[in-house]
């Protein structure tokens, strides 16, 4: 019994040093055959199962997680495919053919800049509707960066 209590105290309170077994007296001492309490033992072990578990959890989170980026191009592609591709598939423009999303056209119309693309998506212009009410600021920023990134690849 005392060994079980000693073992449990090591895991219940991992920050404190293990304590000796509780003092036995009376019927418990007679049953266990102990006549005197065991001497106190102190340990200076730095092993802590809780600390090791926390370290392993942190390591798994760092190794397994994606890096936090200010711009999420994957999300930008998803937003583009869901909201823009109907008119701008492949960087083209099915409504006003000359106003494509390809680099040359964006440069010609002064839109080869993430800020200008964000403004266009948010407020709309000409035949293009505004998406400022439909999309959140992060989605608009992501899709603008996606378009800017793809402009010289389309």
N, C-alpha and C positions, 0 to 999 in steps of 0.2 A: 504494500500500500504506500509506504513512504517513498519508495523508488518511483512509483507512478506519480505521486505528488511533486517530487523533485523534478521529474521529466516534464510534467505539465507546466511547472513554474518557469522553466527555461523557454517555453514557447508562448506562454501567455504574456509574459513581460520581458520581451527580448532586449529592451534597453537597459534593464537593470542586471546586475551580476546575479548569477544563480545563488539561491539561498540554500542553506542546509535543510535537511528534512525536519518537519515539525517535531517538536519534543513529544515523545510518547510517554504516557503514564497510565496507571491503573490497569484496566482490563486489556487495553490494546497492547501495552508493554508486556503483560503476562502472555498474551496470545502470540506475540512476535518473538518472545524469548529475549527481550531487551531489558536490561536492568538500568542502564544509564543512557542518557541522550548521546547521540553521535556528535563528535566534535564538529564545529562549524568549519566549512571549507569555503574559501573565497577564490573566485576565479577572475582573472583579468583578460579573459578571451574577448577578442573583438568580433567574433562571429555573431551575426545577427540575421536570422532567417528573414525577418521583415525587411532589412536593408538590402539583402541580396535579391529578394523578390521585387522590391521597388527598382533596383538597378536594372534587373532583367526586363521589367516592364517598360522602363524608359528607353532602354536599348532597342527593344522591339518597336516602339513607337517612332523612334528616330530612323531606324533602318527601314522600316516598312512604310513610312509615310511619304507622300509626294512632297517635294519642296513647295513652299508657299511662294507663289509668284504674284506680282502685282497685276499681271495680265495673264489671263487664261485663254490661250489660243484654241484649245479644244472646245471650251465653252463658246468661244467666238464662232467657231465652225458650226456648232449646234444651233446657235442663234441665227446664223446666216442661212443655214439649210431650212430652218423653220419659218423664217420671216422674209428673207431677201431673195432666195434662189428662184422663186417663181418668176421674178423679173430680171434677175441678175445671174442666172446660171452660167457658170464658166467665165464670170467676169464681164459678160455681155449685158446689154440693156434691151429688153424686148419692147419697151415703150418708146424711148428716144434712142435710136441705134447709135448715134455718135457719142453719147454720154455713158461710156462703158466704165467698168471698174479697173481696167487695165492701166498700167503706169502711164503710158503716153497720154491717154485721155484725162486721167486725173491731173497730170502736170498741166495740160492745156487749159483745163477749167479751174486751176488753182485749188485742187482738192487733194493733192498728193502730200497730205499732212494728217496725222492722226486727229489733231484738234479740229481740222476742217471736216473730216469724215464724221467725227462725233457731232458736230454742229448740224451737218446734213441729215444724219440719222435722227437726231433729237427733234429738229424743227421741220424737217422736210424742205422741199424747194421745187418749184415747177410741178412736174407730174408726180414727183415722189411724195408720198404721204409722210407725215411726222410720226415717229415711233416713240417720242418722249413720254407719252401717256401709257403706252403699251409695254415698253421694256424698262427695266430698272437701270440706274446709272452704271452698275457694274457690267451688265449685259451689253449696254451700248458701248462702253469702253472696250470690252472684249471683242465685239464684232468689228469695231473700227480698227483695232489692231490686227485682227484677222484679215480684213480687207487690205489694209496697208501692207501686211506681210505677203499676201498672195498677189498683189497688183503686178509685180514683175514676173510672176510665174504663170499667169493665165495667158 
